[in-house]
C-alpha cells in the first residue's frame, strides 16, 4: 500500500514496531491484529484468545502529547500513517479508539505497577492513555527469513523434534554451554533464540552472537543448531515472559521449549493446595515445556554438575552468575576457564577493551614463550596465551 504524508501521523518507536511485525509474521498467534476495547477486556478477564493462552491484550497505545491528541481526534475508517524513527513505516485504517489505564497495563505485564521496578518505569514512559485498533500494512515490508531457515534445517536432517532455548548469553558461560548440550542431546534440532533488547546492554548483540556462533561452529554439530535473533520488546518482560516465549517458539515451528530453572519468569504460586509454576497456566499452546537443571561447579566433584545430582552443599559449589562474570570482563580480568571458555572470554575482552595495551608486541614477547619469529599478534591471541599461563600448575 502506498502511503501519503497527507494522512494524519502517529509516531512509534522500534520496540513497538517489532511487536507489530511479530503479529504480521504470525509469530504471536492466536493474536492476529490490534485488539479493540471489547476484545481487550475479554483477554483481561479470561487470559485466553480462542481457547488459547495469551496473558494480556495486544494494543497500540504510544506515549506523547501529539499522539494522544491524534488518537482522540480519529474517526472509524480514517487512514493514518505510522512513523518510526523519522520514516514512514505503515498505514492503518482506524477501527476503534479507546482509553486505557497505563498503570493497569504495566501491572498485567509485570505483575506490579511499582515505578521503582526498572521495567515498569521504562514501559510507563512508552505508554499513552489512548489506544487504537485497525488493520495495518507495512509500507516497505521485509520477509522474516528466520522461519524459512528453521524449516530448511528441519528438512535437511529430517527432524522429528525441534527444541527451543531463549537466552541472552550476556556473556556465554560454561553453564550455558552445558544447558545447550543437554538440550541438544534430547532433540533433533535446537533453535537458540538470542535476545536482542532495545535498551543498552553491556555486551552488544553482535558480540554475543559472534561468541555463540563460535561455540556452535567449533564444539557442536552445527547442522543441528540454528541461531535466531529475537527482538526483546517489553511484551516479553515480566512474569509472563515464558508464556510469550512459548507462543513465539511454537509459531516458529518448535514443539519443545527448554527453560532454565533459574529463569526469572519461572515463579511459583500456591493454588488449590498445590505449588504450581507459570507453565501450569498455559492452555492450548501445543508445545512441550521442560525445566532444565541448574548447573554449578563443585570443587569436590571437580566438574560442572547439576544441583539435582551433586551431593555436596552450597559451600562447595560455584554458581554461574552472568552479571558477576561480566563485571570481571568489564574490569579487564580474564574469568577463570572453569567459568567461561578461554576462546570466548579472550574474544569478548578484545572487543570490550580494544587497544588497551600501549605496546602489545613488546608485552607479548616479554611475557610469553615464542619461537623467535616476529609475527603479528592480536589482543585475542595475547589473552589466549595468557590464560595458558594462568592454567600452568607446575609451580602451584
C-alpha positions as MATLAB code, in Angstrom:
seq = 'XXXXXXXXXXXXXXXXXXXXXXXXXXXXXXXXXXXXXXXXXXXXXXXXXXXXXXXXXXXXXXXXXXXXXXXXXXXXXXXXXXXXXXXXXXXXXXXXXXXXXXXXXXXXXXXXXXXXXXXXXXXXXXXXXXXXXXXXXXXXXXXXXXXXXXXXXXXXXXXXXXXXXXXXXXXXXXXXXXXXXXXXXXXXXXXXXXXXXXXXXXXXXXXXXXXXXXXXXXXXXXXXXXXXXXXXXXXXXXXXXXXXXXXXXXXXXXXXXXXXXXXXXXXXXXXXXXXXXXXXXXXXXXXXXXXXXXXXXXXXXXXXXXXXXXXXXXXXXXXXXXXXXXXXXXXXXXXXXXXXXXXXXXXXXXXXXXXXXXXXXXXXXXXXXXXXXXXXXXXXXXXXXXXXXXXXXXXX';
ca = [
       0.000    0.000    0.000;
       1.301    3.448   -0.890;
       1.168    5.964    1.915;
       0.577    9.668    1.762;
       2.023   12.244    4.082;
      -1.349   13.999    3.788;
      -2.583   11.394    6.269;
      -2.501   12.153    9.954;
       0.636   10.688   11.501;
       1.222    8.537   14.570;
       4.736    8.142   15.981;
       6.055    4.873   17.395;
       9.479    3.532   18.361;
      11.337    0.438   17.133;
      10.155   -1.580   20.107;
       6.507   -1.094   19.162;
       7.355   -1.710   15.516;
       8.943   -5.074   16.328;
       5.787   -6.205   18.126;
       3.650   -5.208   15.144;
       5.979   -7.241   12.908;
       5.695  -10.309   15.145;
       1.914  -10.256   14.697;
       2.060   -9.731   10.916;
       4.500  -12.659   10.637;
       2.109  -14.890   12.575;
       4.559  -15.302   15.462;
       2.173  -14.179   18.221;
      -0.776  -16.296   17.082;
      -3.537  -16.538   18.431;
      -3.108  -12.761   18.205;
      -3.866  -11.744   14.620;
      -4.057   -7.964   14.922;
      -4.526   -4.971   17.197;
      -7.280   -5.502   19.734;
     -10.234   -3.242   20.329;
     -11.780   -2.430   23.677;
     -14.145   -5.419   23.917;
     -11.535   -7.989   22.900;
      -9.024   -6.421   25.307;
     -11.472   -6.731   28.177;
     -12.178  -10.379   27.295;
      -8.462  -11.208   27.331;
      -8.020   -9.478   30.688;
     -10.944  -11.444   32.092;
     -10.097  -14.897   30.722;
      -6.402  -14.831   29.732;
      -7.476  -16.591   26.523;
      -7.916  -15.920   22.817;
      -9.993  -18.575   21.027;
      -9.255  -21.035   23.816;
      -5.500  -20.391   23.781;
      -3.485  -18.635   26.451;
      -2.446  -15.059   25.873;
      -1.603  -13.149   29.038;
      -2.618   -9.573   28.201;
      -4.238   -7.525   25.421;
      -2.215   -6.723   22.320;
      -2.782   -2.999   21.850;
      -1.080    0.051   20.368;
      -1.004    2.984   22.799;
       2.114    5.095   22.152;
       3.017    7.922   24.511;
       3.335   11.587   23.651;
       1.002   14.560   23.657;
       0.793   14.700   19.851;
      -0.072   11.001   19.666;
      -2.777   11.367   22.298;
      -4.346   14.362   20.565;
      -4.254   12.481   17.260;
      -5.869    9.303   18.610;
      -8.605   11.281   20.361;
      -9.434   13.016   17.063;
      -9.637    9.900   14.876;
     -12.814    8.515   13.369;
     -13.633    4.984   12.244;
     -12.451    4.320    8.684;
      -9.855    7.087    8.696;
      -6.408    6.218    7.315;
      -3.297    7.302    9.191;
       0.428    6.947    8.542;
       2.633    5.423   11.238;
       6.112    6.955   11.519;
       9.031    5.069   13.055;
      12.410    6.732   13.528;
      11.529    9.521   11.115;
      10.419    7.245    8.269;
       7.009    6.178    7.019;
       6.588    2.706    8.438;
       2.974    1.614    7.982;
      -0.551    2.737    7.251;
      -3.556    1.915    9.427;
      -7.289    2.083    8.806;
      -8.863    3.104   12.111;
     -11.446    0.757   13.546;
     -11.684    1.967   17.141;
     -10.058    4.270   19.685;
     -10.394    3.867   23.438;
      -8.818    4.893   26.716;
      -6.588    2.624   28.784;
      -5.063    2.816   32.249;
      -1.240    2.691   31.794;
      -0.823    1.638   35.421;
      -3.123   -1.360   34.969;
      -1.409   -2.207   31.684;
       2.009   -2.454   33.327;
       0.537   -4.461   36.208;
      -0.771   -7.079   33.770;
       2.634   -7.310   32.085;
       4.978   -7.192   35.076;
       2.728   -8.231   37.933;
       3.304   -4.827   39.526;
       2.915   -1.130   38.751;
       5.668   -0.083   41.165;
       7.710    2.589   39.381;
      10.872    1.549   41.237;
      10.818   -1.556   39.037;
      13.070   -0.679   36.051;
      10.885   -2.483   33.534;
       7.715   -0.814   34.792;
       9.308    2.623   34.648;
      10.622    2.126   31.101;
       7.280    0.803   29.864;
       5.251    3.552   31.511;
       7.359    6.132   29.669;
       6.366    4.472   26.395;
       2.639    4.072   27.164;
      -0.056    6.613   26.465;
      -3.577    6.648   27.853;
      -5.285    6.199   24.471;
      -5.134    3.102   22.238;
      -6.290    2.482   18.690;
      -7.083   -0.613   16.687;
      -7.452   -1.330   12.997;
      -5.893   -3.140   10.058;
      -2.339   -2.042    9.357;
       0.047   -2.691    6.477;
       3.761   -2.039    6.250;
       4.950    0.397    3.606;
       8.225   -1.441    2.936;
       7.639   -4.920    4.300;
      10.563   -7.296    4.697;
      10.015  -11.061    4.839;
      11.032  -12.856    8.014;
      13.647  -15.315    6.778;
      14.208  -16.974   10.151;
      11.225  -19.320    9.868;
      12.400  -20.374    6.413;
      15.885  -21.036    7.845;
      14.405  -23.234   10.594;
      12.225  -25.146    8.107;
      15.216  -25.745    5.822;
      17.308  -27.025    8.745;
      14.483  -29.407    9.696;
      14.232  -30.779    6.181;
      17.980  -31.286    5.783;
      18.265  -33.543    8.849;
      14.682  -34.882    8.817;
      13.972  -33.529   12.283;
      11.115  -35.078   14.217;
      11.581  -32.820   17.236;
      12.682  -29.189   17.314;
      13.512  -27.694   20.697;
      13.995  -24.034   21.517;
      16.082  -22.167   24.061;
      15.728  -18.450   24.762;
      18.833  -16.812   26.175;
      20.758  -13.562   26.397;
      24.216  -15.204   26.732;
      25.464  -11.980   28.294;
      28.115  -13.392   28.379;
      28.099  -17.014   27.191;
      29.491  -19.082   30.072;
      30.052  -22.760   30.882;
      26.576  -23.322   32.355;
      25.050  -22.001   29.131;
      27.197  -24.440   27.209;
      26.074  -27.357   29.379;
      22.418  -26.354   29.022;
      22.791  -26.179   25.242;
      24.485  -29.593   25.100;
      21.928  -31.191   27.406;
      19.056  -29.840   25.327;
      20.652  -30.883   22.048;
      21.164  -34.379   23.422;
      17.395  -34.949   23.586;
      16.252  -33.362   20.325;
      16.939  -33.431   16.603;
      17.207  -29.683   16.011;
      17.894  -26.907   18.510;
      16.776  -23.331   17.863;
      18.506  -20.780   20.093;
      16.579  -17.525   20.273;
      19.217  -14.944   21.133;
      17.660  -11.930   22.809;
      18.157   -8.596   21.101;
      16.879   -5.939   23.505;
      16.242   -2.312   22.661;
      17.774   -0.986   25.848;
      21.549   -0.689   26.004;
      23.225   -3.899   27.136;
      26.705   -4.425   28.489;
      27.591   -6.699   25.599;
      26.185   -5.770   22.216;
      24.052   -8.241   20.319;
      26.801   -8.552   17.683;
      29.417   -9.598   20.272;
      27.069  -12.105   21.914;
      26.004  -13.546   18.556;
      29.603  -13.974   17.360;
      30.569  -15.682   20.627;
      27.612  -18.067   20.374;
      28.362  -18.801   16.712;
      31.974  -19.600   17.619;
      30.803  -22.145   20.199;
      28.260  -23.724   17.841;
      30.609  -23.894   14.847;
      33.551  -25.325   16.773;
      32.086  -27.518   19.509;
      28.639  -28.689   18.328;
      27.178  -30.441   15.257;
      26.364  -27.116   13.617;
      23.813  -28.564   11.179;
      21.613  -29.254   14.213;
      21.656  -25.755   15.710;
      20.015  -22.590   14.389;
      20.545  -19.165   15.995;
      17.653  -16.732   15.597;
      17.696  -13.122   16.841;
      14.658  -12.348   18.987;
      13.933   -8.668   19.381;
      13.166   -8.455   23.063;
      10.405   -5.852   23.341;
       8.507   -5.084   26.527;
       5.850   -7.734   25.801;
       8.465  -10.376   26.667;
       9.078   -8.852   30.097;
       7.672   -9.681   33.489;
       6.257  -12.889   34.844;
       4.504  -13.714   31.551;
       7.787  -13.899   29.648;
       7.834  -17.698   29.471;
       4.315  -17.765   28.021;
       5.243  -15.342   25.229;
       8.473  -17.295   24.620;
       6.418  -20.485   24.229;
       3.973  -18.832   21.822;
       6.732  -17.431   19.619;
       8.704  -20.693   19.663;
       5.632  -22.708   18.669;
       4.809  -20.336   15.840;
       8.386  -20.679   14.605;
       7.763  -24.419   14.360;
       9.302  -25.692   17.599;
       7.491  -28.420   19.519;
       9.544  -28.092   22.732;
      10.797  -25.221   24.876;
      13.516  -25.723   27.474;
      13.586  -23.250   30.353;
      16.418  -22.898   32.857;
      15.422  -23.493   36.462;
      16.740  -20.079   37.464;
      14.734  -18.273   34.762;
      13.411  -15.012   36.217;
       9.881  -15.722   34.976;
       9.659  -19.204   36.477;
       7.914  -18.059   39.637;
       5.923  -20.385   41.843;
       2.469  -19.699   43.215;
       0.097  -21.527   45.549;
      -3.228  -22.640   44.146;
      -5.760  -25.263   45.269;
      -3.434  -26.741   47.894;
      -0.560  -27.310   45.453;
       2.507  -25.477   44.210;
       2.406  -24.507   40.554;
       4.609  -22.580   38.165;
       3.667  -20.168   35.401;
       3.906  -23.130   32.998;
       0.816  -24.662   34.587;
      -1.213  -21.698   33.368;
      -0.586  -22.377   29.681;
      -3.663  -23.599   27.792;
      -3.994  -24.577   24.147;
      -0.392  -23.915   23.081;
       0.845  -27.120   21.502;
       4.377  -27.100   22.842;
       6.081  -29.215   25.491;
       7.864  -27.138   28.129;
      10.767  -28.624   30.062;
      12.548  -27.159   33.079;
      16.288  -27.814   32.924;
      18.552  -28.367   35.901;
      20.626  -25.595   37.417;
      24.334  -26.194   36.874;
      27.142  -25.338   39.270;
      30.845  -26.125   39.539;
      31.524  -28.342   42.532;
      35.062  -28.296   43.964;
      34.511  -31.783   45.406;
      33.220  -33.287   42.156;
      35.790  -31.115   40.304;
      33.419  -30.671   37.392;
      30.258  -28.946   36.256;
      27.285  -30.725   37.812;
      23.556  -30.453   38.167;
      22.362  -29.335   41.575;
      19.961  -32.278   41.411;
      22.798  -34.802   41.291;
      25.535  -33.184   43.370;
      25.549  -34.458   46.989;
      27.743  -31.632   48.298;
      26.500  -28.439   49.869;
      26.455  -24.901   48.517;
      29.774  -24.160   50.226;
      31.393  -26.475   47.651;
      29.508  -25.052   44.664;
      30.228  -22.132   42.361;
      27.130  -20.693   40.709;
      27.231  -19.135   37.278;
      26.045  -15.565   37.678;
      26.356  -13.844   34.295;
      26.385  -10.337   35.789;
      29.378  -11.116   38.022;
      31.303  -12.803   35.198;
      30.551   -9.800   33.014;
      31.879   -7.477   35.705;
      35.230   -9.275   35.588;
      35.347   -8.762   31.840;
      34.451   -5.086   32.135;
      37.342   -4.670   34.566;
      39.666   -6.275   32.049;
      40.069   -9.503   34.028;
      40.048  -12.870   32.284;
      37.437  -15.066   34.018;
      38.803  -18.468   35.067;
      38.320  -21.081   32.353;
      36.043  -23.028   34.689;
      33.573  -20.144   34.390;
      33.989  -19.220   30.757;
      35.695  -20.815   27.771;
      39.023  -19.030   27.222;
      38.496  -18.586   23.476;
      35.242  -16.757   24.160;
      36.462  -14.640   27.077;
      39.521  -13.640   25.002;
      37.297  -12.583   22.125;
      34.934  -10.622   24.391;
      37.791   -8.836   26.182;
      39.360   -7.812   22.873;
      36.020   -6.266   21.849;
      35.267   -4.611   25.195;
      38.712   -3.084   25.655;
      40.292   -2.562   22.231;
      43.808   -1.142   22.021;
      44.263   -1.246   25.789;
      47.994   -2.096   25.578;
      50.463    0.647   24.677;
      52.842   -1.831   23.056;
      51.175   -5.186   22.529;
      54.112   -6.642   20.620;
      56.586   -5.931   23.413;
      54.445   -7.266   26.244;
      53.605  -10.339   24.162;
      57.277  -11.221   23.585;
      58.323  -10.244   27.104;
      55.812  -12.462   28.920;
      55.006  -15.359   26.613;
      57.002  -18.207   25.073;
      57.710  -17.568   21.381;
      59.569  -19.409   18.641;
      61.841  -16.490   17.837;
      59.922  -15.327   14.786;
      58.497  -11.837   14.725;
      54.814  -12.241   13.998;
      51.718  -10.094   14.236;
      49.575  -10.976   17.247;
      46.135   -9.686   18.150;
      44.856   -8.863   21.614;
      42.740  -12.012   21.433;
      45.934  -14.045   20.801;
      47.545  -12.414   23.810;
      44.645  -13.240   26.116;
      44.605  -16.841   24.937;
      48.306  -17.295   25.657;
      47.967  -15.501   28.981;
      45.209  -17.923   30.006;
      47.589  -20.812   29.322;
      49.988  -19.315   31.871;
      47.155  -18.976   34.360;
      46.448  -22.682   33.934;
      50.075  -23.752   34.463;
      50.322  -25.850   37.632;
      53.979  -26.871   37.922;
      54.768  -24.098   40.467;
      51.471  -24.231   42.366;
];
